[in-house]
């Protein structure tokens, strides 16, 4: 499992319907530069700060991309996007087709700077979303505030605590004290 930093990176969504809209919004939430390619574009997508390309997918749409999300209703187009991405060693997620994915998208609870991801490895996105919602109830804004305070302490710790172990122990003690 890994978390990708897509902030400022070029990402492609193939598909302009409701699933493409959901994927584009998720990428935008993470700061990605998003291009959507589809012959038909949902009106909600037109309201987002994305580049819209109104035509069918072409292999060269992958040029310069960090990752691609295939979100069309056409399984052959989705398969082609996956195969093209694989040949270029690009990360690819195909909605509702885990066997065509080189990565999966978890259900995420974001409370800046905290992001908690839940996955069922593609077995049940609905279950992952339910667990995410339960986690969100448990870890509210007070945890995000604590994370911001701890982040502010990092430069001091890096300068004054010489080893990784000292810094680890220092921050563990701060967390324990704050969450009593």
N, C-alpha and C positions, 0 to 999 in steps of 0.2 A: 504494500500500500504506500502510496506517495501522494503528496499534495503538490499540484502544479501552480506556479506563479505565472498567470497569463496576462498580468497587468502590462499594458502597452504592446502586447504581441498581436500579430495578425492571425485571426481565427476565422474559419469559414463555416457557415451553416448552409447546408444544401437542403432546401425545403422551406416554403413560405407560408405554411399553414399553422395550425395551433401548436403543434409540437415544435416546429421551427421557431415560433415565437417564444415558447418556454425556454428553449436552448439559448436563443439570442439574449434573452433577459438575464439568464444565469451567467453568461459570459460577460455581459455588460456590468453586472454586479461585481465581477472580479476585475474590472478595469481593462478588459480586452478591447482591441479594435476589431469590430465585427463586420464581415461582409456576408450578405445573404444572397444566394443564387436560387432562383425559382422562376418558372414561367408565370406563376400566379402568386401574388403577395397579399397576405391578410392586411386589412386596414390598420390593425394595431401595430404591425411591424413598420408601417410607414411613419408612425409617430415616434419611433425609437431612433437614437443617434447611430444608425448603422448605414453602411453602404449597401444599396440595393442594386442587384443585377437581375433584370427581368428577362430571363431566358432559361433554357434547359442547361443542366450541368455539363461542363466540358472538363477533361482531364487537366488542362492548363489552369483551371480555376484554383488548383492546389499550389501553383507557383508562389513561393515566398511565404507560405503559411506555416504556423507553428503546430496547429492541430485543426482537425475538421470534424464536424458533427453532421451525420447524415440523418435527416428527419423528414423523409418524403413518404408518401403512401405507396410508392412503387418499389417493391422489393428488389427488382432488377437494378434500378438506379442506385439504391442503397448498397447493394452488393458491389456494383462497379466502383462507387466511391471508396468502399473499404479496400478493394483490390488495388485501386490506383494509389491510395494512401500507403498501403503496405509496400508496394514497389518503390515508393519514395521514402520509406522509413519515417512516415508521418504518423503521429498519434491520431487515431480515429475512433469515434464512438458512433454506433448505429443504433438509433432509438429502437428499443424493443427487439434487438437481435444480438444478444451477448456473444454469440459465436462469431460475429463479424467485427467485434470490437478489440482494439488493442488497449483500451482502458474503459472503465465504467465510471459513471457519474453517480456519486452517492447523494443521498438526501442530506442537505446541509442546513444547520442552524447557525446563523451569523449574528453575533453580538460583538461588534468591533471592539477589540482586535481578536476576539475568540471566534473560531469556526469549529464546529463539532460535526463530523461527517458520520453517517450511518449507511452501511451497505449490507445487502444480502447477496452480494456478488451476482446480481442480476436475477436471482430467484424470485423476488417479489418486491418491486418498487413500492407497492402500497404498504407493505409491512415496514419497509425502511422509513417511509414517510411518517407512519404512525409512531415508530420509536423516536424519530427525530422530534416530533411534536411533544412527546413525553419528556425528552431530554431538555427541550427548550423551557418547559415549565420548571424544571429543577434548577437550571443554570441561567439565572436572569442577569439583569444589568449590574448587580453588585459584583459579579465575577468579572465582567468586562472592565469595571472600574479598578478592581484589584490588579488585573492584567496590565492596565495602563500605568498604575503606580509601580509595579514591578519592572516594567519596561524602562521607566524613568531611572530606576536604580542600576540598570545594567552598565552604563558607562563608569559609574563610581566603582562597582564591583570589579569590572575589568581592570581598572587602574590600581585598585588597592588590594585585591585578593589574587595572589599570584598563580594559584593552580586551579584547574577545572574542579577538583574535588572541593576546594574551599568555596568557590562560587556556588557550586551545587548545594552544599550544606547551608550556606548563607540564605539562598533563596528558598530552600525547603523550610528553614526555620521561619522566615517571613510569612510564607503561605500558611504554615501551621498556626502561627500567632494570629493571623488575620481571620482565619476560618474557625476559630474556637467558638 
